[in-house]
């Protein structure tokens, strides 16, 4: 037996489905989902589907177009984190359709990057410290590395989360905040999303689009952060 509650925007029906055992935390799920979608709409590109549904079940976190699964029932921060991450996958790779079996970082890393800024949509003033460049720099100094652009089936499990989620997200934060500046980066990243929506970009397509839209030569950065260590 499930409870169903719903809200929405002008374009999207937003709803949550959960058993009574998920209360009281899941009474906030629909509002969380709505806040995440509105934040991504404003910063990057509009959510392209008519419905978004969050289901409380046994899956820790999983995404499909219009449908996400989250199992968290105890912690507000945890529910926000998994909700904003799983719905974020509707931008990467559901809208910008990257190949996770070859370049998982273009899926998980780009999504983790947009999650970095969505933290303040529910917790005003907070950022996601887990992907802050200073923290990632410390991990890089302490741990053996492989390049970010390594096929995921060639990565040892202990490096997968760091290499495919955290390090590419931190690199994009560094690129936005320090190297390019928010205005130039945001224009270039939105251009990338717009040009490659419902197509299948590879890393070179991302690099070329960012450089073309920003008017900058960033070959040194792509090489150092994504192709080398």
C-alpha positions, 0 to 999 in steps of 0.5 A: 500500500502506497501513499501518493502526494503531488505538486507541480510546476507550470510544465511538470507534474511532480509526485512521490509514492511511499509507504506509511513507514517512510513518514514523517520524512517522506512528507517532504519528498515532493517539495524536495523534488520540486525544488531540485527541478526548479533549480536545475531549470533555472541554472542549466536547462528546462526539465523536458518531460511532463512528469517526475516521480520519486518512489520509496522502495528498496533501491538506494538510488536509481534513475530513469526518465521521469522516474527515480527510486530512493530508499532513504527514510531517516535523514533529511540531508540524505533524502535531499542528496539522493533525490537531487542526484537521481533526478539530476540524471534526467539531465545527464545522461537522459537529456545529454545522452552520454555513454556510461560504459565508456565515459561514466564521468560524463554521466556521474561526474556531470550530475555530481557537478550540478548536485554541488550547486543544488545543495543550497536549493534546500539548505540555503547557503550550504554547498556540497563539501564532498566535491569541493576542489580542496577536499579532492586535492587532498584525496589526490595527494594521498591516493594512487590514481588513474585518469578520469577518462578511464573506462569504468570496467578498467577501474578498481572498485575503490577508485570508481566513486572518486574517479567518476563522481567526485574528481570530475565534479570538483574539476568543473567547480574549479573550472567555473569558479577559478579558471573561467568565471561563472558567467563564461562557464555557465554560458558555455555549459548551457551551450553544451547542453543545448547543442547535445540534448538528445544526442550522444557526445563523447569527451572531445565533443564536450571539450570543443563545445566548451572552448568554442562557446567560451572563446578559450583554449582549455586543452591544458586543463582537459589533458591534466584533469581528465586525460592524465592524473 
